[in-house]
Amino acid sequence: MGKRKRKSTPIEKAQAGSPWGRLLIPGVLALAIFVGLGTWFFLLKQSPVSDAAQYRGGPRLAVDKELIDFGTVGFEKFVRASFRLRNVGDKPLRLPAYPPVDAVEGC
């Protein structure tokens, strides 16, 4: 009669695998964390507001964007822009609740 093959258990199959199989998932996770941290470190840009020097002699308003360009916008199309304002002066900055706004043709 021929040799009888013994059935292997799932535990034996896992132990019989190569060492690379055990390191694959932790290795991929470590690589993803390393790439994410490297990207965050090298591509992190500080806004111009945070780079603004402290102003002495009163309040001073700093804006993080000097230009907002939407290109060509169709009639009755809504656009939205956001920007950050910061007081970089040494005194409190007070803005009116309803400041006057001028709409200029061509803007």
Order of alpha helices (4+ residues) and beta strands (2+ residues): alpha-alpha-alpha-beta-beta
